[in-house]
Amino acid sequence: MDSNMEKMDADNVDTLDQTHVPDFPFELFLLNDSERKITEKPFAGMSNTSDFIILKEDHTVGNLLAEHFKQHQNVMMAGYKVPHPNVAEVLIRLQTDGTVTPREVFVDVCKQLIAQLAQLAQNFTREYELRRMATAGEQDGTGPNGKP
């Protein structure tokens, strides 16, 4: 009887593993031709409110956007949720004060984030290159100013 139970457990594990693993790992983040990355749906229950569904993303993007939305001067409320941990989808609800639309805030915040991340990349690259030059100078026997 124990061997039957072990066989059943092994069969169940095989079935579970096969159903949760995509055929190709990149399917988790690449959109199909018919999919849109971001979809806006006005929320009827509250004025000046929209739900944005972002496909192929998780808590990282949801939290980043929600926290930056909250800092925007025209935002009354912002939050996000991941409806199910096995589905790469984020729902963001955004309410504005009415002077701008939720879509305008969404675009504005995304542009600000892109600019901040570009600045971060530039600063990182500069620091990396300076460290690389300093390390190369030390290996040549010269100091940071090119002198021994």
PyMOL commands that place a pseudoatom at each C-alpha (Angstrom):
pseudoatom trace, name=CA, resn=MET, resi=1, chain=A, elem=C, hetatm=0, pos=[0.000, 0.000, 0.000]
pseudoatom trace, name=CA, resn=ASP, resi=2, chain=A, elem=C, hetatm=0, pos=[2.874, 2.353, 0.692]
pseudoatom trace, name=CA, resn=SER, resi=3, chain=A, elem=C, hetatm=0, pos=[4.273, 1.793, -2.789]
pseudoatom trace, name=CA, resn=ASN, resi=4, chain=A, elem=C, hetatm=0, pos=[0.875, 2.687, -4.302]
pseudoatom trace, name=CA, resn=MET, resi=5, chain=A, elem=C, hetatm=0, pos=[0.790, 5.922, -2.314]
pseudoatom trace, name=CA, resn=GLU, resi=6, chain=A, elem=C, hetatm=0, pos=[4.330, 6.767, -3.412]
pseudoatom trace, name=CA, resn=LYS, resi=7, chain=A, elem=C, hetatm=0, pos=[3.386, 6.090, -7.030]
pseudoatom trace, name=CA, resn=MET, resi=8, chain=A, elem=C, hetatm=0, pos=[0.300, 8.307, -6.731]
pseudoatom trace, name=CA, resn=ASP, resi=9, chain=A, elem=C, hetatm=0, pos=[2.314, 11.105, -5.141]
pseudoatom trace, name=CA, resn=ALA, resi=10, chain=A, elem=C, hetatm=0, pos=[4.965, 10.835, -7.852]
pseudoatom trace, name=CA, resn=ASP, resi=11, chain=A, elem=C, hetatm=0, pos=[2.278, 10.952, -10.571]
pseudoatom trace, name=CA, resn=ASN, resi=12, chain=A, elem=C, hetatm=0, pos=[0.703, 14.052, -8.996]
pseudoatom trace, name=CA, resn=VAL, resi=13, chain=A, elem=C, hetatm=0, pos=[4.055, 15.841, -8.775]
pseudoatom trace, name=CA, resn=ASP, resi=14, chain=A, elem=C, hetatm=0, pos=[4.808, 15.091, -12.418]
pseudoatom trace, name=CA, resn=THR, resi=15, chain=A, elem=C, hetatm=0, pos=[1.398, 16.413, -13.446]
pseudoatom trace, name=CA, resn=LEU, resi=16, chain=A, elem=C, hetatm=0, pos=[1.789, 19.584, -11.376]
pseudoatom trace, name=CA, resn=ASP, resi=17, chain=A, elem=C, hetatm=0, pos=[5.275, 20.259, -12.654]
pseudoatom trace, name=CA, resn=GLN, resi=18, chain=A, elem=C, hetatm=0, pos=[4.173, 19.906, -16.266]
pseudoatom trace, name=CA, resn=THR, resi=19, chain=A, elem=C, hetatm=0, pos=[1.176, 22.209, -15.942]
pseudoatom trace, name=CA, resn=HIS, resi=20, chain=A, elem=C, hetatm=0, pos=[3.061, 25.122, -14.325]
pseudoatom trace, name=CA, resn=VAL, resi=21, chain=A, elem=C, hetatm=0, pos=[6.177, 25.206, -16.490]
pseudoatom trace, name=CA, resn=PRO, resi=22, chain=A, elem=C, hetatm=0, pos=[5.848, 27.176, -19.734]
pseudoatom trace, name=CA, resn=ASP, resi=23, chain=A, elem=C, hetatm=0, pos=[7.167, 25.641, -22.940]
pseudoatom trace, name=CA, resn=PHE, resi=24, chain=A, elem=C, hetatm=0, pos=[9.642, 28.482, -23.312]
pseudoatom trace, name=CA, resn=PRO, resi=25, chain=A, elem=C, hetatm=0, pos=[10.793, 30.587, -20.327]
pseudoatom trace, name=CA, resn=PHE, resi=26, chain=A, elem=C, hetatm=0, pos=[10.605, 33.838, -22.310]
pseudoatom trace, name=CA, resn=GLU, resi=27, chain=A, elem=C, hetatm=0, pos=[6.818, 33.376, -22.562]
pseudoatom trace, name=CA, resn=LEU, resi=28, chain=A, elem=C, hetatm=0, pos=[6.685, 34.784, -19.056]
pseudoatom trace, name=CA, resn=PHE, resi=29, chain=A, elem=C, hetatm=0, pos=[7.656, 38.274, -20.228]
pseudoatom trace, name=CA, resn=LEU, resi=30, chain=A, elem=C, hetatm=0, pos=[7.192, 38.498, -24.008]
pseudoatom trace, name=CA, resn=LEU, resi=31, chain=A, elem=C, hetatm=0, pos=[3.828, 39.650, -25.306]
pseudoatom trace, name=CA, resn=ASN, resi=32, chain=A, elem=C, hetatm=0, pos=[1.941, 37.778, -27.976]
pseudoatom trace, name=CA, resn=ASP, resi=33, chain=A, elem=C, hetatm=0, pos=[0.981, 39.699, -31.123]
pseudoatom trace, name=CA, resn=SER, resi=34, chain=A, elem=C, hetatm=0, pos=[-2.590, 40.092, -29.878]
pseudoatom trace, name=CA, resn=GLU, resi=35, chain=A, elem=C, hetatm=0, pos=[-1.628, 41.334, -26.381]
pseudoatom trace, name=CA, resn=ARG, resi=36, chain=A, elem=C, hetatm=0, pos=[-1.260, 44.949, -25.269]
pseudoatom trace, name=CA, resn=LYS, resi=37, chain=A, elem=C, hetatm=0, pos=[1.245, 45.738, -22.515]
pseudoatom trace, name=CA, resn=ILE, resi=38, chain=A, elem=C, hetatm=0, pos=[-1.008, 48.246, -20.730]
pseudoatom trace, name=CA, resn=THR, resi=39, chain=A, elem=C, hetatm=0, pos=[-4.779, 48.470, -20.831]
pseudoatom trace, name=CA, resn=GLU, resi=40, chain=A, elem=C, hetatm=0, pos=[-6.791, 51.244, -19.191]
pseudoatom trace, name=CA, resn=LYS, resi=41, chain=A, elem=C, hetatm=0, pos=[-10.294, 50.604, -17.879]
pseudoatom trace, name=CA, resn=PRO, resi=42, chain=A, elem=C, hetatm=0, pos=[-12.190, 53.513, -16.300]
pseudoatom trace, name=CA, resn=PHE, resi=43, chain=A, elem=C, hetatm=0, pos=[-13.467, 52.516, -12.848]
pseudoatom trace, name=CA, resn=ALA, resi=44, chain=A, elem=C, hetatm=0, pos=[-17.168, 53.346, -12.561]
pseudoatom trace, name=CA, resn=GLY, resi=45, chain=A, elem=C, hetatm=0, pos=[-17.306, 53.221, -8.764]
pseudoatom trace, name=CA, resn=MET, resi=46, chain=A, elem=C, hetatm=0, pos=[-15.157, 56.344, -8.216]
pseudoatom trace, name=CA, resn=SER, resi=47, chain=A, elem=C, hetatm=0, pos=[-14.796, 59.589, -10.137]
pseudoatom trace, name=CA, resn=ASN, resi=48, chain=A, elem=C, hetatm=0, pos=[-11.538, 60.332, -11.986]
pseudoatom trace, name=CA, resn=THR, resi=49, chain=A, elem=C, hetatm=0, pos=[-10.388, 56.747, -11.437]
pseudoatom trace, name=CA, resn=SER, resi=50, chain=A, elem=C, hetatm=0, pos=[-8.950, 54.176, -13.820]
pseudoatom trace, name=CA, resn=ASP, resi=51, chain=A, elem=C, hetatm=0, pos=[-7.626, 50.672, -13.509]
pseudoatom trace, name=CA, resn=PHE, resi=52, chain=A, elem=C, hetatm=0, pos=[-4.514, 49.919, -15.512]
pseudoatom trace, name=CA, resn=ILE, resi=53, chain=A, elem=C, hetatm=0, pos=[-3.747, 46.274, -16.263]
pseudoatom trace, name=CA, resn=ILE, resi=54, chain=A, elem=C, hetatm=0, pos=[-0.086, 45.684, -17.037]
pseudoatom trace, name=CA, resn=LEU, resi=55, chain=A, elem=C, hetatm=0, pos=[0.694, 42.295, -18.562]
pseudoatom trace, name=CA, resn=LYS, resi=56, chain=A, elem=C, hetatm=0, pos=[3.838, 40.236, -17.984]
pseudoatom trace, name=CA, resn=GLU, resi=57, chain=A, elem=C, hetatm=0, pos=[4.880, 42.191, -14.876]
pseudoatom trace, name=CA, resn=ASP, resi=58, chain=A, elem=C, hetatm=0, pos=[4.916, 41.559, -11.133]
pseudoatom trace, name=CA, resn=HIS, resi=59, chain=A, elem=C, hetatm=0, pos=[5.274, 43.304, -7.763]
pseudoatom trace, name=CA, resn=THR, resi=60, chain=A, elem=C, hetatm=0, pos=[8.493, 45.057, -8.824]
pseudoatom trace, name=CA, resn=VAL, resi=61, chain=A, elem=C, hetatm=0, pos=[6.812, 47.247, -11.426]
pseudoatom trace, name=CA, resn=GLY, resi=62, chain=A, elem=C, hetatm=0, pos=[3.534, 47.487, -9.520]
pseudoatom trace, name=CA, resn=ASN, resi=63, chain=A, elem=C, hetatm=0, pos=[5.149, 48.799, -6.348]
pseudoatom trace, name=CA, resn=LEU, resi=64, chain=A, elem=C, hetatm=0, pos=[7.504, 51.133, -8.224]
pseudoatom trace, name=CA, resn=LEU, resi=65, chain=A, elem=C, hetatm=0, pos=[4.674, 52.764, -10.158]
pseudoatom trace, name=CA, resn=ALA, resi=66, chain=A, elem=C, hetatm=0, pos=[2.204, 52.912, -7.261]
pseudoatom trace, name=CA, resn=GLU, resi=67, chain=A, elem=C, hetatm=0, pos=[4.725, 54.620, -4.958]
pseudoatom trace, name=CA, resn=HIS, resi=68, chain=A, elem=C, hetatm=0, pos=[5.637, 57.184, -7.615]
pseudoatom trace, name=CA, resn=PHE, resi=69, chain=A, elem=C, hetatm=0, pos=[1.963, 57.813, -8.408]
pseudoatom trace, name=CA, resn=LYS, resi=70, chain=A, elem=C, hetatm=0, pos=[1.375, 58.608, -4.735]
pseudoatom trace, name=CA, resn=GLN, resi=71, chain=A, elem=C, hetatm=0, pos=[4.034, 61.326, -4.913]
pseudoatom trace, name=CA, resn=HIS, resi=72, chain=A, elem=C, hetatm=0, pos=[2.334, 63.061, -7.876]
pseudoatom trace, name=CA, resn=GLN, resi=73, chain=A, elem=C, hetatm=0, pos=[0.603, 66.292, -6.859]
pseudoatom trace, name=CA, resn=ASN, resi=74, chain=A, elem=C, hetatm=0, pos=[-2.687, 65.465, -8.637]
pseudoatom trace, name=CA, resn=VAL, resi=75, chain=A, elem=C, hetatm=0, pos=[-3.118, 61.922, -7.302]
pseudoatom trace, name=CA, resn=MET, resi=76, chain=A, elem=C, hetatm=0, pos=[-5.689, 61.278, -4.615]
pseudoatom trace, name=CA, resn=MET, resi=77, chain=A, elem=C, hetatm=0, pos=[-5.178, 57.502, -4.365]
pseudoatom trace, name=CA, resn=ALA, resi=78, chain=A, elem=C, hetatm=0, pos=[-2.957, 54.900, -5.980]
pseudoatom trace, name=CA, resn=GLY, resi=79, chain=A, elem=C, hetatm=0, pos=[-2.497, 51.219, -5.281]
pseudoatom trace, name=CA, resn=TYR, resi=80, chain=A, elem=C, hetatm=0, pos=[-1.707, 47.956, -6.986]
pseudoatom trace, name=CA, resn=LYS, resi=81, chain=A, elem=C, hetatm=0, pos=[-2.300, 44.246, -6.654]
pseudoatom trace, name=CA, resn=VAL, resi=82, chain=A, elem=C, hetatm=0, pos=[-1.173, 41.073, -8.331]
pseudoatom trace, name=CA, resn=PRO, resi=83, chain=A, elem=C, hetatm=0, pos=[-4.415, 39.101, -8.717]
pseudoatom trace, name=CA, resn=HIS, resi=84, chain=A, elem=C, hetatm=0, pos=[-2.713, 35.682, -8.678]
pseudoatom trace, name=CA, resn=PRO, resi=85, chain=A, elem=C, hetatm=0, pos=[0.938, 34.752, -8.086]
pseudoatom trace, name=CA, resn=ASN, resi=86, chain=A, elem=C, hetatm=0, pos=[1.028, 32.404, -11.095]
pseudoatom trace, name=CA, resn=VAL, resi=87, chain=A, elem=C, hetatm=0, pos=[-0.255, 35.053, -13.503]
pseudoatom trace, name=CA, resn=ALA, resi=88, chain=A, elem=C, hetatm=0, pos=[2.208, 37.742, -14.563]
pseudoatom trace, name=CA, resn=GLU, resi=89, chain=A, elem=C, hetatm=0, pos=[-0.233, 40.628, -14.389]
pseudoatom trace, name=CA, resn=VAL, resi=90, chain=A, elem=C, hetatm=0, pos=[-0.463, 43.772, -12.266]
pseudoatom trace, name=CA, resn=LEU, resi=91, chain=A, elem=C, hetatm=0, pos=[-3.586, 45.827, -11.641]
pseudoatom trace, name=CA, resn=ILE, resi=92, chain=A, elem=C, hetatm=0, pos=[-3.017, 49.475, -10.706]
pseudoatom trace, name=CA, resn=ARG, resi=93, chain=A, elem=C, hetatm=0, pos=[-5.887, 51.689, -9.555]
pseudoatom trace, name=CA, resn=LEU, resi=94, chain=A, elem=C, hetatm=0, pos=[-5.264, 55.401, -9.877]
pseudoatom trace, name=CA, resn=GLN, resi=95, chain=A, elem=C, hetatm=0, pos=[-7.529, 58.273, -8.809]
pseudoatom trace, name=CA, resn=THR, resi=96, chain=A, elem=C, hetatm=0, pos=[-6.754, 61.896, -9.593]
pseudoatom trace, name=CA, resn=ASP, resi=97, chain=A, elem=C, hetatm=0, pos=[-8.180, 65.176, -8.295]
pseudoatom trace, name=CA, resn=GLY, resi=98, chain=A, elem=C, hetatm=0, pos=[-9.895, 65.827, -11.642]
pseudoatom trace, name=CA, resn=THR, resi=99, chain=A, elem=C, hetatm=0, pos=[-7.533, 68.484, -12.976]
pseudoatom trace, name=CA, resn=VAL, resi=100, chain=A, elem=C, hetatm=0, pos=[-5.755, 65.800, -15.020]
pseudoatom trace, name=CA, resn=THR, resi=101, chain=A, elem=C, hetatm=0, pos=[-6.829, 62.345, -16.141]
pseudoatom trace, name=CA, resn=PRO, resi=102, chain=A, elem=C, hetatm=0, pos=[-5.384, 59.148, -14.677]
pseudoatom trace, name=CA, resn=ARG, resi=103, chain=A, elem=C, hetatm=0, pos=[-3.867, 58.399, -18.091]
pseudoatom trace, name=CA, resn=GLU, resi=104, chain=A, elem=C, hetatm=0, pos=[-2.020, 61.755, -18.118]
pseudoatom trace, name=CA, resn=VAL, resi=105, chain=A, elem=C, hetatm=0, pos=[-0.607, 61.033, -14.658]
pseudoatom trace, name=CA, resn=PHE, resi=106, chain=A, elem=C, hetatm=0, pos=[0.403, 57.527, -15.755]
pseudoatom trace, name=CA, resn=VAL, resi=107, chain=A, elem=C, hetatm=0, pos=[2.302, 58.879, -18.771]
pseudoatom trace, name=CA, resn=ASP, resi=108, chain=A, elem=C, hetatm=0, pos=[3.877, 61.721, -16.763]
pseudoatom trace, name=CA, resn=VAL, resi=109, chain=A, elem=C, hetatm=0, pos=[5.137, 59.436, -14.000]
pseudoatom trace, name=CA, resn=CYS, resi=110, chain=A, elem=C, hetatm=0, pos=[6.498, 56.916, -16.517]
pseudoatom trace, name=CA, resn=LYS, resi=111, chain=A, elem=C, hetatm=0, pos=[8.414, 59.694, -18.297]
pseudoatom trace, name=CA, resn=GLN, resi=112, chain=A, elem=C, hetatm=0, pos=[9.855, 60.864, -14.954]
pseudoatom trace, name=CA, resn=LEU, resi=113, chain=A, elem=C, hetatm=0, pos=[10.907, 57.308, -14.070]
pseudoatom trace, name=CA, resn=ILE, resi=114, chain=A, elem=C, hetatm=0, pos=[12.567, 56.817, -17.451]
pseudoatom trace, name=CA, resn=ALA, resi=115, chain=A, elem=C, hetatm=0, pos=[14.534, 60.050, -16.961]
pseudoatom trace, name=CA, resn=GLN, resi=116, chain=A, elem=C, hetatm=0, pos=[15.581, 59.037, -13.424]
pseudoatom trace, name=CA, resn=LEU, resi=117, chain=A, elem=C, hetatm=0, pos=[16.671, 55.586, -14.571]
pseudoatom trace, name=CA, resn=ALA, resi=118, chain=A, elem=C, hetatm=0, pos=[18.623, 57.084, -17.495]
pseudoatom trace, name=CA, resn=GLN, resi=119, chain=A, elem=C, hetatm=0, pos=[20.424, 59.380, -15.035]
pseudoatom trace, name=CA, resn=LEU, resi=120, chain=A, elem=C, hetatm=0, pos=[21.159, 56.419, -12.773]
pseudoatom trace, name=CA, resn=ALA, resi=121, chain=A, elem=C, hetatm=0, pos=[22.581, 54.461, -15.709]
pseudoatom trace, name=CA, resn=GLN, resi=122, chain=A, elem=C, hetatm=0, pos=[24.756, 57.408, -16.704]
pseudoatom trace, name=CA, resn=ASN, resi=123, chain=A, elem=C, hetatm=0, pos=[26.074, 57.872, -13.139]
pseudoatom trace, name=CA, resn=PHE, resi=124, chain=A, elem=C, hetatm=0, pos=[26.726, 54.160, -12.769]
pseudoatom trace, name=CA, resn=THR, resi=125, chain=A, elem=C, hetatm=0, pos=[28.610, 53.977, -16.071]
pseudoatom trace, name=CA, resn=ARG, resi=126, chain=A, elem=C, hetatm=0, pos=[30.731, 57.021, -15.151]
pseudoatom trace, name=CA, resn=GLU, resi=127, chain=A, elem=C, hetatm=0, pos=[31.643, 55.566, -11.749]
pseudoatom trace, name=CA, resn=TYR, resi=128, chain=A, elem=C, hetatm=0, pos=[32.386, 52.183, -13.271]
pseudoatom trace, name=CA, resn=GLU, resi=129, chain=A, elem=C, hetatm=0, pos=[34.715, 53.700, -15.863]
pseudoatom trace, name=CA, resn=LEU, resi=130, chain=A, elem=C, hetatm=0, pos=[36.505, 55.805, -13.223]
pseudoatom trace, name=CA, resn=ARG, resi=131, chain=A, elem=C, hetatm=0, pos=[37.048, 52.711, -11.055]
pseudoatom trace, name=CA, resn=ARG, resi=132, chain=A, elem=C, hetatm=0, pos=[38.268, 50.750, -14.056]
pseudoatom trace, name=CA, resn=MET, resi=133, chain=A, elem=C, hetatm=0, pos=[40.790, 53.477, -14.958]
pseudoatom trace, name=CA, resn=ALA, resi=134, chain=A, elem=C, hetatm=0, pos=[41.973, 53.730, -11.338]
pseudoatom trace, name=CA, resn=THR, resi=135, chain=A, elem=C, hetatm=0, pos=[42.425, 49.970, -11.130]
pseudoatom trace, name=CA, resn=ALA, resi=136, chain=A, elem=C, hetatm=0, pos=[44.294, 49.917, -14.454]
pseudoatom trace, name=CA, resn=GLY, resi=137, chain=A, elem=C, hetatm=0, pos=[46.579, 52.716, -13.198]
pseudoatom trace, name=CA, resn=GLU, resi=138, chain=A, elem=C, hetatm=0, pos=[47.367, 50.801, -10.008]
pseudoatom trace, name=CA, resn=GLN, resi=139, chain=A, elem=C, hetatm=0, pos=[48.257, 47.700, -12.019]
pseudoatom trace, name=CA, resn=ASP, resi=140, chain=A, elem=C, hetatm=0, pos=[50.604, 49.759, -14.249]
pseudoatom trace, name=CA, resn=GLY, resi=141, chain=A, elem=C, hetatm=0, pos=[52.404, 51.059, -11.164]
pseudoatom trace, name=CA, resn=THR, resi=142, chain=A, elem=C, hetatm=0, pos=[51.034, 54.571, -11.520]
pseudoatom trace, name=CA, resn=GLY, resi=143, chain=A, elem=C, hetatm=0, pos=[48.743, 56.300, -9.076]
pseudoatom trace, name=CA, resn=PRO, resi=144, chain=A, elem=C, hetatm=0, pos=[45.404, 57.907, -9.794]
pseudoatom trace, name=CA, resn=ASN, resi=145, chain=A, elem=C, hetatm=0, pos=[47.076, 61.034, -11.226]
pseudoatom trace, name=CA, resn=GLY, resi=146, chain=A, elem=C, hetatm=0, pos=[49.323, 59.019, -13.547]
pseudoatom trace, name=CA, resn=LYS, resi=147, chain=A, elem=C, hetatm=0, pos=[52.341, 59.458, -11.266]
pseudoatom trace, name=CA, resn=PRO, resi=148, chain=A, elem=C, hetatm=0, pos=[54.284, 56.635, -9.533]
for i in range(1, 148): cmd.bond("trace and resi %d" % i, "trace and resi %d" % (i + 1))
show_as sticks, trace
zoom trace
